[in-house]
Amino acid sequence: MASKKLTEICLQRGIIYPDAEIYEEMSGFYDYGSIGTKILKKWKDEWRKFFLTKDNFHEVTTTNIMPEPVFRASGHLSHFMDPVVECSKCGNKERADQILEQELDENFEGKTPEELTKIIEEHNIKCSSCGGELKEVGNFNLMFSVDVGSNKQHKAYLRPETAQGPFTAFKREYRANRKQLPLGLAVIGRAYRNEINPRKQVLRTREFNQAELQIFFDKKHLNDRQAFPEIEFKVKPVDSKEQTATPQELVNSLNLPEKYIYWMAKEVKFMKKLGLEDIRFRELSDEEKSFYNKHHWDLEAFMPGFNDYEEIAAVHYRTNRDLKLHAEESGQNLTIASGDYYPHVIEVTFGIDRNVYALLDNALQSEDDRTWLSLDPLVAPYDAAVFPLIQKKSLPKKAKRVKKMLEKKGFSVTYDPKDSIGRRYARTDEIGVPFAITIDFDTLEDDSVTIRERDSTKQIREDIKDLPKILRQLKHRKKLEEVGKVI
Ligand SMILES: [Zn+2]
């Protein structure tokens, strides 16, 4: 179960809520509200800044609907299936591996329908809604199909991952970018999966946001020495116990290419930058791995609301499989001219909604009757709030001027003149605004304001003209005590 308090805040404060909720619920679809969209945008901005500043790494914008041959080639048409079992009495359809997981408390992901049918029979598992007999386990393709054209000339699908766009566009982008490798092609966009059982808030939905980076490179550089970031992180290999190590130590202890470990380390660094600390990489077993991967490790974040680690990103070594299969299916030559070979691909992939949710879930704090989101300033919906102490004299006018001045300097600022100052603090605390600036009667005398920090509720008093400098320092994690005198 998701945290009840967080769900409440998400609904009431315009962060995340079910789509079209004035109608009967169609589960697995969520909207980001006015505040949620600001957080989402900041996350994407940070992702772009972090991953797309390398030479020859670019963002492309590809379509959501792609023709059937793309997915015949990629393997999604035949492999992108979940095992589904139907009740012979009430017709209820459920994911076979999930019923078994609930009943037997073991992981059955990746088992074939035949294996699952056998286990259901052995343990005499019944329909979870009516207790009726279950039929044989079948396969259910997770892609949404679309008929294109008035005469349904083309069979197409909503993309189940953003990755295929960069693969089909590879040759053109390779030429457009002066035929150089490595070439990074990123897509930030939506993907669609017709999940049998959407659940866990935005962790498993039918329409979701992904940020995926496909890195095309010459295989001979797979084990080149890498300039690893100085960092250590937890890893859980399939066949040994959890360990904490630096990237260099992992080169020696895990049987993984250096380039692959480099991108694991980069993902960890990005998460830590945004304030997620309790994370680990988990290796997937051969049964769990996606069908297109040679190496597949998920990055999991601990989520207090679920009291468990949940997958939020991954690094995939897709080899040259996708390009080779697209070349065969399309009849086009997708090798690169100079070497007459297919580049290999490492995919750096993020479920954006899961990342945003992990940040919110880990940020949720309460103390007595106070609740707040301790979001890192980099992903907070606003950099600061500006309040006139009361709606009298020229306080509101002065406050609006301060807001304008800060916005001109590039800060995002919210303004609120209504209610008591305490209630206004409470409201911005709940959406994670890290600093609140209050204009009071002293301000009219000496042009100074109070700056209140969300987490500690401590305050300093500073000149208006120093606000941009101070906010910038605070945003980059300077402590309140370091920039001013606490009052
Ligand atoms: Zn039933």
Boltz pocket constraint, residues with backbone or C-beta under 6 A from the ligand:
constraints:
  - pocket:
      binder: B
      contacts: [[A, 87], [A, 88], [A, 89], [A, 90], [A, 91], [A, 92], [A, 127], [A, 128], [A, 129], [A, 130], [A, 131], [A, 132]]
      max_distance: 6.0
